[in-house]
């Protein structure tokens, strides 16, 4: 987009120009995901299927496949696998924090067993949601992450770490036919406390559960561990059914997409000490499978993502304290000067490119 600026005095003309520039920015803003920055799932029954792996795929080609599925109104679905698997994405503009309001919606495939009474549970596979601001202006998701403190924040374990181990070629299966499991000891995992368990393999998905585009023999993830949410009960012939209870708020793939439970507030952001932080905008969103849980024949609890929607796509920030260096943003400084940011480049009102140190 071309940037046209003319020499003018401060006051009404400058403010008019500022308004015109803002209007041109927001008119092109899409409410949908624009870019997937990283897709790194943990092992699981839908890995290599959502998105579909093909021989020769790399981390970059799988990232592009995940991006193609998520970046449209009629988005597809990607699977994050077992605990710790994650995806990082952004929009074509910063998400503005509307304090006290929902800011964006995360789409998944959660549903209630009884639509009239969601307390009876259904299929909820909650994912932890993190947000970040592009403070260093490099367009990469390498700044501080802030967790959105959902309803189970106080019952969760932060700084949890889990390592998965690739199944050796000479592995001997341990089947459990009554539960439709072909291998109950399929993929070993251990956490930082020495606890161990397995990703099981069911008869409905017989492809490799290990992300085949990764050459690693170990995959380690760190993040927040949610309490388990599955309630088992027997149905017939010894086969167990599970109800996956939804949590109140603050998680991806937790409530049906058409309800407020799928909406998020940037206001919920907290730092690593659990202290509330105020973010005027966020540039990146990370969703990570939050529950470490095996549920018999229905497999591991794995967060699925089908897209995201900015609930205020035409919003712009009006913070006057300083410039937040985010793509396609515009700010008025305290001293009355107007600075325009296009991409990661800052201009003054005369259209001259300036550096951060020149902003006083």
C-alpha positions as CSV (number, residue, x, y, z in Angstrom):
1,X,0.0,0.0,0.0
2,X,1.4,3.4,-1.0
3,X,1.8,6.0,1.7
4,X,1.0,9.6,0.7
5,X,1.9,12.4,3.1
6,X,2.1,16.1,2.6
7,X,3.8,18.9,4.6
8,X,1.1,20.5,6.8
9,X,0.7,22.2,10.1
10,X,-0.5,20.5,13.2
11,X,-4.1,20.8,14.2
12,X,-7.1,20.0,12.1
13,X,-5.3,19.2,8.9
14,X,-3.0,16.8,10.6
15,X,-5.8,15.1,12.4
16,X,-7.8,14.8,9.2
17,X,-4.8,13.2,7.5
18,X,-4.4,10.9,10.5
19,X,-8.1,9.8,10.2
20,X,-7.7,9.2,6.5
21,X,-4.7,7.0,7.0
22,X,-6.4,5.0,9.8
23,X,-9.4,4.5,7.6
24,X,-7.2,3.1,4.8
25,X,-5.5,0.8,7.2
26,X,-8.6,-0.7,8.8
27,X,-10.6,-1.1,5.6
28,X,-8.3,-3.9,4.5
29,X,-8.2,-5.7,7.8
30,X,-9.5,-9.3,7.7
31,X,-11.2,-10.7,10.8
32,X,-9.6,-14.1,10.0
33,X,-6.2,-15.6,10.6
34,X,-3.6,-14.4,8.1
35,X,-0.5,-16.4,8.9
36,X,0.6,-19.5,10.8
37,X,4.1,-18.9,12.2
38,X,4.7,-22.3,13.7
39,X,2.9,-25.7,13.9
40,X,4.5,-28.2,16.2
41,X,2.1,-30.9,17.4
42,X,2.7,-33.6,20.0
43,X,2.0,-37.2,19.0
44,X,-1.7,-38.1,18.6
45,X,-4.2,-40.1,16.7
46,X,-4.9,-37.3,14.1
47,X,-1.3,-36.4,13.6
48,X,-0.2,-36.8,9.9
49,X,-3.9,-36.6,9.0
50,X,-4.9,-33.0,10.1
51,X,-3.2,-31.6,8.1
52,X,-2.3,-34.5,5.8
53,X,1.3,-35.5,5.7
54,X,2.9,-36.6,2.4
55,X,6.4,-38.1,2.0
56,X,9.0,-35.4,1.8
57,X,7.0,-32.8,3.8
58,X,9.1,-30.6,6.1
59,X,8.3,-28.4,9.1
60,X,7.9,-25.5,6.6
61,X,5.6,-27.4,4.2
62,X,3.5,-28.6,7.1
63,X,3.3,-25.1,8.5
64,X,2.0,-23.9,5.1
65,X,-0.6,-26.7,5.1
66,X,-1.8,-25.7,8.5
67,X,-1.9,-22.1,7.3
68,X,-4.0,-23.1,4.3
69,X,-6.5,-24.8,6.6
70,X,-6.9,-22.0,9.1
71,X,-6.7,-18.8,7.0
72,X,-10.2,-18.5,5.6
73,X,-13.8,-18.1,6.7
74,X,-14.5,-21.7,5.7
75,X,-11.4,-23.0,7.5
76,X,-10.4,-26.6,8.0
77,X,-9.2,-28.2,11.2
78,X,-5.7,-28.9,12.5
79,X,-4.9,-31.2,15.4
80,X,-2.3,-30.3,18.1
81,X,-1.9,-33.8,19.4
82,X,-1.4,-34.7,23.0
83,X,-0.4,-32.4,25.8
84,X,2.0,-29.6,24.8
85,X,1.4,-29.6,21.0
86,X,0.9,-26.0,19.8
87,X,0.3,-23.7,16.9
88,X,1.2,-20.0,16.7
89,X,-0.7,-17.6,14.3
90,X,-1.5,-14.0,13.7
91,X,-3.9,-11.7,11.8
92,X,-3.0,-9.1,9.2
93,X,-3.3,-6.5,12.0
94,X,-2.9,-6.2,15.7
95,X,-5.9,-7.3,17.9
96,X,-7.0,-4.4,19.9
97,X,-7.9,-4.9,23.6
98,X,-11.5,-3.7,24.2
99,X,-11.4,-3.7,28.0
100,X,-14.3,-5.5,29.5
101,X,-15.3,-7.0,26.2
102,X,-14.5,-10.2,24.3
103,X,-11.8,-9.6,21.7
104,X,-11.5,-12.7,19.6
105,X,-13.1,-16.1,19.1
106,X,-11.2,-19.4,18.8
107,X,-12.9,-22.1,16.7
108,X,-12.6,-25.8,17.5
109,X,-14.8,-28.9,17.4
110,X,-16.1,-29.0,21.0
111,X,-19.7,-30.1,21.6
112,X,-22.1,-30.8,24.4
113,X,-23.6,-34.2,25.1
114,X,-26.8,-32.4,26.0
115,X,-27.2,-29.0,24.3
116,X,-29.9,-28.1,26.9
117,X,-27.6,-28.8,29.8
118,X,-23.9,-28.3,29.1
119,X,-23.0,-29.2,32.7
120,X,-23.5,-32.9,31.6
121,X,-20.3,-32.5,29.5
122,X,-19.6,-33.8,26.1
123,X,-16.4,-33.4,24.1
124,X,-14.2,-30.7,25.4
125,X,-10.4,-30.8,24.8
126,X,-9.2,-27.5,26.3
127,X,-6.2,-25.7,24.9
128,X,-4.2,-23.1,26.8
129,X,-4.3,-19.7,25.1
130,X,-1.3,-17.3,25.1
131,X,-0.9,-13.9,23.6
132,X,2.2,-11.8,22.7
133,X,3.0,-8.3,21.4
134,X,5.7,-7.7,18.8
135,X,7.7,-5.4,21.0
136,X,11.0,-5.8,19.1
137,X,9.3,-5.1,15.7
138,X,10.8,-8.0,13.9
139,X,7.5,-9.7,12.9
140,X,8.5,-12.9,14.7
141,X,6.7,-14.4,17.6
142,X,9.8,-14.2,19.9
143,X,8.7,-11.7,22.5
144,X,7.1,-12.4,25.9
145,X,4.1,-14.7,26.0
146,X,1.2,-14.0,28.4
147,X,-1.2,-16.7,29.4
148,X,-4.9,-16.0,29.3
149,X,-5.9,-16.9,32.9
150,X,-9.0,-19.1,32.3
151,X,-11.4,-20.5,34.9
152,X,-8.9,-23.3,35.9
153,X,-5.9,-21.1,36.3
154,X,-5.5,-21.6,40.0
155,X,-5.9,-25.4,39.6
156,X,-3.3,-25.7,36.9
157,X,0.4,-26.5,36.9
158,X,2.6,-23.9,35.2
159,X,6.1,-24.7,34.0
160,X,5.1,-28.3,33.4
161,X,7.4,-30.3,31.0
162,X,6.8,-33.5,29.1
163,X,9.0,-35.5,26.8
164,X,7.7,-38.0,24.2
165,X,10.0,-40.7,22.9
166,X,9.8,-42.1,19.3
167,X,8.6,-45.7,19.3
168,X,11.6,-48.0,18.5
169,X,11.4,-50.2,15.4
170,X,11.5,-53.4,17.5
171,X,8.6,-52.3,19.7
172,X,6.2,-55.1,20.8
173,X,2.6,-54.0,20.9
174,X,0.4,-54.4,24.0
175,X,-3.2,-54.7,22.7
176,X,-6.5,-54.3,24.6
177,X,-9.1,-55.6,22.2
178,X,-12.1,-54.9,24.5
179,X,-11.3,-51.2,24.3
180,X,-10.5,-51.2,20.6
181,X,-6.8,-50.5,21.4
182,X,-4.1,-52.1,19.3
183,X,-1.3,-50.8,21.5
184,X,-1.6,-49.5,25.0
185,X,2.2,-48.8,25.2
186,X,2.6,-47.1,21.9
187,X,4.5,-43.8,22.5
188,X,6.2,-43.4,25.9
189,X,6.3,-40.1,27.6
190,X,7.9,-38.8,30.9
191,X,7.5,-35.5,32.7
192,X,10.1,-33.6,34.7
193,X,9.0,-35.3,37.9
194,X,9.7,-38.8,36.5
195,X,6.1,-39.7,36.0
196,X,5.5,-41.8,32.8
197,X,2.7,-42.9,30.6
198,X,1.8,-43.7,27.0
199,X,0.0,-42.4,24.0
200,X,-2.2,-45.4,23.1
201,X,-3.1,-46.4,19.6
202,X,-6.6,-47.4,18.7
203,X,-7.9,-49.5,15.8
204,X,-9.6,-46.5,14.1
205,X,-6.3,-44.7,13.3
206,X,-3.4,-47.0,12.4
207,X,-1.1,-44.4,10.8
208,X,2.0,-43.2,12.7
209,X,1.0,-40.9,15.6
210,X,4.5,-39.4,15.5
211,X,4.9,-36.2,13.4
212,X,6.7,-37.8,10.5
213,X,8.2,-34.6,9.1
214,X,10.2,-34.3,12.3
215,X,13.5,-36.2,12.6
216,X,13.7,-35.9,16.4
217,X,13.6,-39.0,18.4
218,X,12.4,-37.0,21.4
219,X,9.9,-34.1,21.5
220,X,9.9,-31.9,24.7
221,X,7.1,-29.4,25.4
222,X,6.8,-26.9,28.3
223,X,3.7,-25.1,29.4
224,X,0.6,-25.1,31.6
225,X,-1.0,-28.4,32.5
226,X,-4.8,-28.3,33.1
227,X,-6.6,-30.7,35.4
228,X,-8.0,-33.8,33.7
229,X,-11.6,-33.4,32.6
230,X,-12.8,-36.9,31.6
231,X,-15.4,-38.9,33.5
232,X,-15.5,-42.6,32.5
233,X,-18.4,-44.9,32.7
234,X,-19.1,-48.4,31.3
235,X,-21.6,-48.9,28.6
236,X,-21.6,-52.4,27.0
237,X,-19.3,-55.4,26.8
238,X,-16.9,-53.8,29.2
239,X,-16.1,-50.9,26.8
240,X,-15.8,-47.6,28.5
241,X,-17.3,-44.3,27.4
242,X,-15.9,-40.9,28.4
243,X,-17.5,-37.6,28.9
244,X,-15.1,-34.7,28.6
245,X,-16.3,-31.9,30.8
246,X,-16.0,-28.3,29.5
247,X,-14.4,-25.7,31.7
248,X,-16.1,-22.3,32.4
249,X,-14.1,-20.0,30.2
250,X,-10.7,-19.1,28.8
251,X,-9.7,-22.1,26.7
252,X,-9.7,-23.2,23.0
253,X,-11.8,-26.1,21.8
254,X,-13.7,-26.0,25.1
255,X,-17.2,-24.8,24.2
256,X,-19.2,-24.9,20.9
257,X,-18.1,-22.3,18.4
258,X,-21.4,-20.4,18.4
259,X,-21.4,-19.7,22.2
260,X,-19.6,-17.1,24.3
261,X,-17.5,-19.8,25.8
262,X,-15.4,-19.8,22.6
263,X,-14.6,-16.1,23.0
264,X,-11.5,-14.7,24.7
265,X,-10.6,-11.5,26.4
266,X,-7.1,-9.9,26.2
267,X,-7.9,-8.6,29.7
268,X,-7.3,-12.1,31.1
269,X,-3.6,-11.9,30.3
270,X,-1.2,-12.6,33.1
271,X,2.6,-12.7,33.3
272,X,4.8,-15.5,34.5
273,X,4.2,-14.5,38.1
274,X,0.4,-14.7,37.7
275,X,0.0,-10.9,37.8
276,X,-2.5,-9.2,35.5
277,X,-1.0,-7.2,32.7
278,X,-2.5,-4.5,30.5
279,X,-1.9,-5.0,26.8
280,X,-3.4,-2.4,24.4
281,X,-2.9,-4.8,21.4
282,X,-1.5,-8.3,20.8
283,X,0.1,-9.5,17.6
284,X,0.4,-13.2,18.1
285,X,-1.7,-16.0,19.5
286,X,-0.5,-19.4,20.7
287,X,-2.8,-22.3,21.4
288,X,-1.4,-25.4,23.2
289,X,-3.1,-28.7,24.2
290,X,-3.7,-28.3,27.9
291,X,-4.8,-31.7,29.2
292,X,-2.6,-34.8,29.5
293,X,-5.2,-37.6,29.4
294,X,-5.8,-41.0,27.7
295,X,-9.4,-41.9,27.2
296,X,-9.4,-45.5,26.0
297,X,-10.9,-46.1,22.5
298,X,-11.4,-42.3,21.9
299,X,-7.7,-41.7,22.4
300,X,-5.7,-38.9,23.9
301,X,-7.3,-35.5,24.7
302,X,-6.0,-33.3,21.9
303,X,-7.0,-29.7,21.2
304,X,-8.2,-29.1,17.6
305,X,-8.2,-25.6,16.0
306,X,-10.5,-24.6,13.1
307,X,-9.7,-20.9,12.9
308,X,-10.0,-17.7,14.8
309,X,-12.0,-14.5,14.4
310,X,-11.2,-10.9,15.5
311,X,-14.5,-9.6,17.0
312,X,-13.5,-6.0,16.3
313,X,-11.5,-6.1,13.0
314,X,-12.0,-2.4,12.3
315,X,-10.7,-1.2,15.7
316,X,-7.5,0.8,16.1
317,X,-5.7,1.6,19.3
318,X,-5.8,5.2,20.7
319,X,-3.1,4.9,23.3
320,X,-1.3,8.3,23.6
321,X,1.5,7.3,26.0
322,X,3.9,5.7,23.5
323,X,4.1,3.9,20.2
324,X,3.5,0.1,20.2
325,X,5.5,-1.2,17.3
326,X,3.0,-3.4,15.7
327,X,2.1,-3.9,12.0
328,X,-0.5,-1.6,10.5
329,X,-0.9,0.6,13.6
330,X,-1.0,4.4,14.0
331,X,-0.6,6.4,17.1
332,X,-0.6,10.1,18.3
333,X,2.2,10.8,20.7
334,X,1.9,12.8,23.9
335,X,3.8,15.7,22.4
336,X,1.3,16.1,19.6
337,X,3.4,14.6,16.9
338,X,1.9,12.0,14.6
339,X,3.7,8.9,13.6
340,X,2.5,6.3,11.2
341,X,3.6,2.7,11.2
342,X,3.3,0.7,8.0
343,X,4.5,-2.9,8.4
344,X,7.5,-2.6,10.6
345,X,8.5,0.9,9.4
346,X,7.8,4.1,11.2
347,X,7.3,7.4,9.3
348,X,6.8,11.0,10.6
349,X,4.0,13.2,9.3
350,X,6.2,14.3,6.4
351,X,6.6,10.8,5.2
352,X,10.3,10.5,6.3
353,X,11.4,7.2,7.6
354,X,12.6,7.5,11.2
355,X,14.2,5.2,13.8
356,X,13.0,4.5,17.3
357,X,15.7,6.7,18.8
358,X,14.3,9.7,16.9
359,X,11.0,9.4,18.7
360,X,11.2,11.6,21.7
